[in-house]
Amino acid sequence: MVRNSPYFLKPDKFDKIFRVFYEIVGKSGSRGEFNQIMLDLLTPAERIMLVKRIAVIYLLLKNIDYRIICQSLKVSNTTVSKFRLIIEKSEGIVPSLKTILTVDKISLFFEEVFDELYRPGLPGISWKSAWHRKINLDRKRSDGL
């Protein structure tokens, strides 16, 4: 639980601090630099919390069942319901995740085509690798991850 000071910042000071935060985090040049900034700023528990929140929203946008989300991310049903309500009002993260979803849908389509072309049982196809590919594709369809 985050403990904020009971004393509020003036809006102009808050805006200035937020601009500095954006300059540091939003304009990081590479993935490694971003990771290092996040490691310096956030505790391990905060990093896990942020990643799970993003994952819950992502899976809800993919229309994955609540129970599967709860089981795979180890979150409560209440948390998933709360983020369902947040999605309805969101103007920031939802559009960003929707662009990622379109890319994921395209890649899943090509995986399905590839899986159909090289399915288990066809002559000259390694059954072991074909079954692994089929199982992984089924897992992606059901869990969303």
Helices and strands as residue ranges (DSSP letters): H 11-25, H 31-41, H 44-61, H 66-73, H 77-89, H 93-117, H 127-143
